[in-house]
Amino acid sequence: MAQETVTPDGEVVLSEEVGNVRVVTLNRPKQLNVISSKVVKLLAENLEKWEKDENVKLVIIKGAGRAFSAGGDLKMFYDGRNSKDSCLEVVYRMYWLCNHIHTYKKPTVALVHGISMGGGASLMVPMKFSVVTEKTVFSTPEASLGYHTDCSFSYILSRLPGRLGEYLGLTGARLNGKELVAAGLATHFVPLEKLPELEKQLLSLNTGNEAVVSSAIKEFSTDVQIDEESVLKKQAIIDECFSKDSVAEIISSSEAEAGKEGNSWIVPVLKGLKRSSPTGLKITLRSIREGRKQTLSECLKKEFRLTINILRTRISGDVYEGIRALTIDKDNSPKWDPPTLEKLDDERVNLVFEPFEEDFEFNIPENEQCRWDGKYEDSAYCRQ
């Protein structure tokens, strides 16, 4: 499995016990708390232990430094590009963790300031309570890199109002804290200066009563009013453009709207779409569309297939080219293969959606009594 770079900062995940409350802190501040193999393993171990511990009533997750989490460790994926399935273990463990975050049996609170992107946001959105501030920045930029909206986001985005999910997934558009609450991707907006006091209050509650926890957060939260220029005020145009059947038609419709008075905000959106990976865009659109009719389990199983096939470069090596251009060489000049939407037919896209042999599918236990089974160690991949 691809290994992360060991930093001198100590543990990448910190855990703290305060009465009946447990606090987990993502502790890679210099790397914006990106999610590595060790981070995934420690988070899963802690969450399982705390759910099974009758003394634990409430779990809080936060990030050290100026970010909550910038998502997956892209360098880890890039460094493993020439070794077959070097990142399969961490991918499997991450999807397993995502499932358990969505279905966790005890109240959870995410205290989110700074960047919360991609896989990092999967540690925020599904929580029972997700608290954001004026410094919070959310985005799902994976499609532009030749990847796809993963870590349960084909499930999450497909359930947003209208075609907002397609818009966010394809464009990687950023939302601020107030927009996240308005869109239903976070539960409370709390001014950053009040966040330490809120955390102190939560730690003193010593209870897992959701009504009590909610009431405590509300004491510090404020109602949100989004700006007139917010993309959330453009829902009608987004629905018109991003309801089209294909990426090409979405771009064409957006071009038509961009020419109308007052729609200059669409121009940079179009620019971003046109410079994004055609492969990433087509896969992401289909995944989100399918997600509307799929359960959480079905979305996670589908996303696992997509991730492994993309990392195996089954139809394109765009994910590695995107990472290279953005974070390695930083030339921002990726050479996509294929270079245009027209040169990528649907039959080729179908290949990354094909089911694996049953033993090699992502396994989610159906029996609630065994919900913590199905770990990577129990999978066919580990036995190979």
C-alpha positions as CSV (number, residue, x, y, z in Angstrom):
1,M,0.0,0.0,0.0
2,A,1.2,3.5,-0.7
3,Q,2.8,5.0,2.3
4,E,2.4,8.6,3.6
5,T,5.3,10.8,4.4
6,V,6.0,10.8,8.2
7,T,6.0,14.3,9.6
8,P,7.8,15.5,12.7
9,D,4.5,16.9,14.0
10,G,3.7,13.6,15.8
11,E,0.4,11.8,15.6
12,V,-1.7,12.5,12.5
13,V,-4.9,11.9,14.5
14,L,-5.3,13.0,18.1
15,S,-8.0,11.6,20.4
16,E,-9.1,13.1,23.7
17,E,-11.4,11.8,26.4
18,V,-13.4,14.4,28.4
19,G,-16.0,12.7,30.6
20,N,-18.5,11.0,28.3
21,V,-17.3,13.0,25.3
22,R,-14.6,12.0,22.8
23,V,-12.8,14.5,20.6
24,V,-10.8,13.5,17.5
25,T,-8.6,16.0,15.8
26,L,-7.1,15.7,12.3
27,N,-3.5,16.7,13.0
28,R,-1.7,17.3,9.7
29,P,-2.0,21.1,9.7
30,K,0.9,21.8,7.4
31,Q,-0.7,19.5,4.8
32,L,-4.2,21.0,5.4
33,N,-5.1,17.8,7.2
34,V,-5.2,15.7,4.0
35,I,-6.4,12.1,4.5
36,S,-3.7,9.5,4.4
37,S,-3.8,5.8,5.0
38,K,-2.9,6.2,8.7
39,V,-5.5,8.9,9.2
40,V,-8.2,6.6,7.8
41,K,-7.1,3.7,9.9
42,L,-7.0,5.7,13.2
43,L,-10.4,7.4,12.6
44,A,-12.0,4.0,11.9
45,E,-10.5,2.4,15.0
46,N,-11.6,5.3,17.2
47,L,-15.1,5.5,15.9
48,E,-15.7,1.7,16.2
49,K,-14.3,1.7,19.8
50,W,-16.4,4.7,20.8
51,E,-19.7,3.4,19.3
52,K,-19.3,0.2,21.2
53,D,-18.3,1.9,24.5
54,E,-21.5,2.6,26.6
55,N,-19.7,5.4,28.5
56,V,-19.2,7.4,25.3
57,K,-22.2,9.7,24.6
58,L,-20.9,12.2,22.1
59,V,-18.2,12.4,19.4
60,I,-16.6,15.6,18.1
61,I,-14.3,15.9,15.1
62,K,-12.3,18.9,14.1
63,G,-9.1,19.9,12.3
64,A,-5.9,21.4,13.5
65,G,-4.6,24.7,12.0
66,R,-6.4,26.6,9.3
67,A,-8.2,23.7,7.6
68,F,-10.7,21.0,8.5
69,S,-9.5,18.7,5.7
70,A,-8.5,19.3,2.1
71,G,-9.4,15.8,1.2
72,G,-7.4,12.8,0.0
73,D,-3.6,12.8,0.0
74,L,-3.1,13.4,-3.7
75,K,0.7,12.9,-3.5
76,M,0.1,9.5,-2.0
77,F,-2.0,8.5,-5.0
78,Y,0.5,10.0,-7.5
79,D,3.5,8.3,-5.9
80,G,1.7,4.9,-6.2
81,R,0.7,5.3,-9.8
82,N,3.3,2.8,-11.1
83,S,2.5,0.1,-8.6
84,K,-0.6,-2.0,-9.2
85,D,-3.4,-1.2,-6.6
86,S,-0.9,0.5,-4.3
87,C,-3.8,2.6,-2.8
88,L,-6.5,0.0,-2.9
89,E,-6.3,-0.7,0.8
90,V,-6.7,2.9,1.8
91,V,-9.5,3.4,-0.7
92,Y,-11.3,0.3,0.7
93,R,-10.8,1.5,4.3
94,M,-12.0,5.0,3.4
95,Y,-15.3,3.8,1.9
96,W,-15.9,1.5,4.9
97,L,-15.3,4.6,7.1
98,C,-17.7,6.7,5.0
99,N,-20.5,4.1,5.5
100,H,-20.0,4.1,9.2
101,I,-20.0,7.9,9.5
102,H,-23.3,8.0,7.7
103,T,-24.8,5.3,9.9
104,Y,-23.1,6.1,13.2
105,K,-25.2,5.2,16.3
106,K,-24.2,8.1,18.5
107,P,-24.4,11.9,18.1
108,T,-21.5,13.4,16.2
109,V,-20.5,17.0,15.8
110,A,-18.1,18.3,13.2
111,L,-16.5,21.7,14.0
112,V,-15.5,23.0,10.6
113,H,-13.4,26.0,9.9
114,G,-11.2,26.6,6.8
115,I,-11.0,24.2,3.9
116,S,-13.4,21.2,3.8
117,M,-13.0,19.7,0.3
118,G,-13.6,16.4,-1.4
119,G,-13.1,13.4,0.9
120,G,-12.5,15.8,3.7
121,A,-16.0,17.0,3.4
122,S,-17.2,13.4,3.9
123,L,-16.1,13.8,7.5
124,M,-18.4,16.9,7.8
125,V,-21.6,16.6,5.8
126,P,-22.9,13.2,7.1
127,M,-22.4,14.2,10.7
128,K,-25.6,14.6,12.8
129,F,-24.4,18.2,13.5
130,S,-22.0,20.0,11.3
131,V,-21.0,23.5,12.4
132,V,-19.4,25.9,9.9
133,T,-18.0,29.4,10.2
134,E,-17.3,32.4,8.0
135,K,-13.9,30.9,7.2
136,T,-15.3,27.5,6.0
137,V,-14.8,26.7,2.3
138,F,-16.4,23.7,0.7
139,S,-15.8,22.2,-2.7
140,T,-15.9,18.9,-4.6
141,P,-13.3,19.6,-7.3
142,E,-12.5,16.0,-8.3
143,A,-14.0,15.9,-11.8
144,S,-11.7,18.7,-13.0
145,L,-8.7,16.4,-12.0
146,G,-9.9,13.4,-14.0
147,Y,-11.4,11.8,-11.0
148,H,-15.0,11.7,-9.7
149,T,-17.1,12.8,-6.7
150,D,-16.4,10.0,-4.3
151,C,-16.6,9.2,-0.6
152,S,-20.4,9.1,-0.8
153,F,-20.8,12.4,-2.6
154,S,-22.7,10.8,-5.5
155,Y,-25.3,10.1,-2.8
156,I,-25.1,13.5,-1.1
157,L,-25.0,15.7,-4.2
158,S,-27.8,13.9,-5.9
159,R,-30.1,14.8,-3.1
160,L,-29.6,18.5,-3.2
161,P,-32.3,20.8,-4.6
162,G,-32.8,20.7,-8.3
163,R,-29.6,20.3,-10.2
164,L,-27.3,21.9,-7.7
165,G,-25.6,18.6,-7.2
166,E,-24.6,18.3,-10.8
167,Y,-23.4,21.9,-10.7
168,L,-21.2,21.5,-7.7
169,G,-19.9,18.1,-8.8
170,L,-19.0,19.2,-12.4
171,T,-17.7,22.7,-11.6
172,G,-16.1,22.2,-8.2
173,A,-17.7,25.5,-7.3
174,R,-17.0,26.7,-3.8
175,L,-19.6,27.3,-1.1
176,N,-19.0,29.4,2.1
177,G,-20.3,28.6,5.5
178,K,-23.6,30.3,5.2
179,E,-24.2,28.8,1.8
180,L,-23.6,25.3,3.2
181,V,-26.3,25.8,5.8
182,A,-28.7,27.2,3.2
183,A,-28.0,24.3,0.9
184,G,-28.5,21.7,3.6
185,L,-24.8,20.6,3.6
186,A,-24.3,21.8,7.2
187,T,-26.6,22.3,10.1
188,H,-25.4,25.4,11.9
189,F,-23.4,28.6,11.3
190,V,-21.4,29.8,14.2
191,P,-19.0,32.8,14.1
192,L,-15.4,31.6,14.3
193,E,-14.7,33.6,17.4
194,K,-17.4,31.6,19.2
195,L,-16.2,28.2,18.1
196,P,-13.8,27.6,21.1
197,E,-16.6,28.5,23.5
198,L,-19.0,26.2,21.8
199,E,-16.6,23.4,22.0
200,K,-16.1,24.0,25.7
201,Q,-19.9,24.0,26.1
202,L,-20.2,20.7,24.2
203,L,-17.5,19.1,26.4
204,S,-19.4,20.1,29.5
205,L,-22.7,18.6,28.4
206,N,-21.6,15.1,29.1
207,T,-24.7,13.8,27.3
208,G,-25.7,12.2,24.1
209,N,-29.2,13.6,24.1
210,E,-29.5,15.0,20.6
211,A,-32.0,17.7,21.7
212,V,-29.6,18.9,24.3
213,V,-26.7,19.0,21.9
214,S,-28.8,20.8,19.3
215,S,-29.9,23.4,21.9
216,A,-26.4,24.0,23.0
217,I,-25.2,24.6,19.4
218,K,-28.1,26.9,18.7
219,E,-27.1,29.2,21.6
220,F,-24.0,30.1,19.6
221,S,-25.3,29.9,16.1
222,T,-26.8,32.7,14.0
223,D,-29.4,32.6,11.2
224,V,-28.0,32.8,7.7
225,Q,-28.8,35.2,5.0
226,I,-27.0,34.4,1.7
227,D,-25.8,37.2,-0.5
228,E,-27.7,38.1,-3.6
229,E,-24.7,37.2,-5.7
230,S,-24.6,33.7,-4.2
231,V,-24.8,30.8,-6.7
232,L,-27.7,29.6,-4.6
233,K,-29.7,32.5,-5.9
234,K,-29.1,31.2,-9.5
235,Q,-31.0,28.0,-9.0
236,A,-33.4,28.5,-11.9
237,I,-30.5,28.9,-14.4
238,I,-28.5,26.0,-12.8
239,D,-31.6,23.8,-13.2
240,E,-32.0,24.8,-16.8
241,C,-28.4,24.2,-17.8
242,F,-27.4,21.3,-15.6
243,S,-30.5,19.2,-16.3
244,K,-29.3,18.5,-19.8
245,D,-28.6,14.9,-20.8
246,S,-24.8,15.2,-21.4
247,V,-21.8,17.3,-20.4
248,A,-21.6,18.7,-24.0
249,E,-25.3,19.8,-23.8
250,I,-24.7,21.3,-20.3
251,I,-21.8,23.4,-21.7
252,S,-23.9,24.4,-24.8
253,S,-26.8,25.5,-22.6
254,S,-24.5,27.4,-20.3
255,E,-23.0,29.2,-23.2
256,A,-26.4,30.3,-24.3
257,E,-27.3,31.6,-20.8
258,A,-23.9,33.4,-20.5
259,G,-24.8,35.6,-23.3
260,K,-27.8,37.0,-21.5
261,E,-27.7,40.2,-19.4
262,G,-26.8,39.7,-15.8
263,N,-25.3,36.2,-16.4
264,S,-21.6,37.1,-16.4
265,W,-21.1,34.8,-13.4
266,I,-21.4,31.9,-15.9
267,V,-18.3,32.9,-17.9
268,P,-15.8,31.6,-15.3
269,V,-17.9,28.5,-14.8
270,L,-17.7,27.7,-18.5
271,K,-14.0,28.3,-18.5
272,G,-13.5,25.8,-15.7
273,L,-15.7,23.2,-17.4
274,K,-13.8,23.5,-20.7
275,R,-10.4,23.1,-19.1
276,S,-11.5,20.1,-16.9
277,S,-10.9,16.5,-17.8
278,P,-13.5,15.2,-20.2
279,T,-13.2,11.8,-18.6
280,G,-13.7,13.1,-15.1
281,L,-16.7,15.2,-16.2
282,K,-18.5,12.3,-18.0
283,I,-18.0,9.9,-15.1
284,T,-19.0,12.4,-12.5
285,L,-22.3,13.4,-14.3
286,R,-23.3,9.8,-14.7
287,S,-22.4,8.9,-11.2
288,I,-24.5,11.7,-9.6
289,R,-27.4,11.0,-11.9
290,E,-27.3,7.3,-11.0
291,G,-27.0,8.3,-7.3
292,R,-30.5,9.8,-7.3
293,K,-31.9,6.3,-7.6
294,Q,-29.4,4.5,-5.5
295,T,-29.2,3.8,-1.7
296,L,-26.1,4.8,0.2
297,S,-24.7,1.3,0.0
298,E,-25.3,1.2,-3.7
299,C,-23.5,4.6,-4.2
300,L,-20.5,3.5,-2.1
301,K,-20.2,0.2,-4.0
302,K,-20.4,2.1,-7.4
303,E,-17.9,4.7,-6.2
304,F,-15.5,2.0,-5.1
305,R,-15.6,0.5,-8.6
306,L,-15.1,3.9,-10.2
307,T,-12.2,4.8,-7.9
308,I,-10.3,1.5,-8.5
309,N,-10.9,1.6,-12.2
310,I,-9.8,5.2,-12.5
311,L,-6.6,4.5,-10.4
312,R,-5.9,1.5,-12.6
313,T,-6.2,3.8,-15.6
314,R,-8.7,1.5,-17.2
315,I,-9.9,4.1,-19.7
316,S,-7.6,7.1,-19.0
317,G,-4.7,8.2,-17.0
318,D,-6.2,11.6,-16.5
319,V,-6.3,11.4,-12.7
320,Y,-2.5,11.2,-12.5
321,E,-2.1,13.9,-15.1
322,G,-4.5,16.1,-13.2
323,I,-2.6,15.6,-9.9
324,R,0.7,16.3,-11.7
325,A,-0.5,19.5,-13.2
326,L,-2.1,20.8,-10.0
327,T,0.2,19.7,-7.2
328,I,3.4,18.2,-8.5
329,D,4.7,20.3,-11.4
330,K,2.1,23.0,-10.8
331,D,2.1,24.1,-14.4
332,N,-1.8,24.0,-14.5
333,S,-1.5,22.7,-18.1
334,P,-2.8,19.1,-18.0
335,K,-2.8,17.1,-21.2
336,W,-6.0,15.1,-21.1
337,D,-6.4,11.8,-22.8
338,P,-8.8,11.8,-24.6
339,P,-8.5,15.6,-25.0
340,T,-12.2,16.3,-25.8
341,L,-15.6,15.2,-24.9
342,E,-16.3,14.1,-28.4
343,K,-13.5,11.6,-28.4
344,L,-14.8,9.8,-25.3
345,D,-17.8,7.7,-26.2
346,D,-20.3,6.3,-23.7
347,E,-19.4,2.7,-24.3
348,R,-15.9,3.5,-23.0
349,V,-17.3,5.2,-20.0
350,N,-19.4,2.1,-19.3
351,L,-16.2,0.2,-18.6
352,V,-15.5,1.9,-15.3
353,F,-19.0,1.3,-14.1
354,E,-19.0,-2.4,-14.7
355,P,-19.4,-4.5,-11.5
356,F,-16.4,-6.5,-10.2
357,E,-16.6,-10.2,-9.5
358,E,-18.7,-10.6,-6.4
359,D,-15.8,-11.3,-4.0
360,F,-14.1,-8.2,-5.1
361,E,-17.0,-5.8,-4.7
362,F,-16.9,-3.4,-1.7
363,N,-18.7,-5.2,1.1
364,I,-21.2,-3.6,3.4
365,P,-22.7,-5.9,6.0
366,E,-26.5,-6.1,5.8
367,N,-26.9,-7.4,9.3
368,E,-26.9,-4.5,11.8
369,Q,-25.5,-6.8,14.5
370,C,-22.4,-7.3,12.3
371,R,-22.2,-3.7,11.1
372,W,-18.5,-3.4,12.0
373,D,-17.6,-6.4,10.0
374,G,-16.5,-6.3,6.4
375,K,-13.1,-4.6,7.1
376,Y,-10.3,-4.6,4.5
377,E,-8.7,-7.5,6.4
378,D,-11.8,-9.6,5.7
379,S,-11.9,-8.8,2.0
380,A,-10.7,-10.9,-1.0
381,Y,-8.2,-8.2,-1.7
382,C,-6.4,-8.9,1.5
383,R,-6.3,-12.6,0.9
384,Q,-4.8,-12.3,-2.6
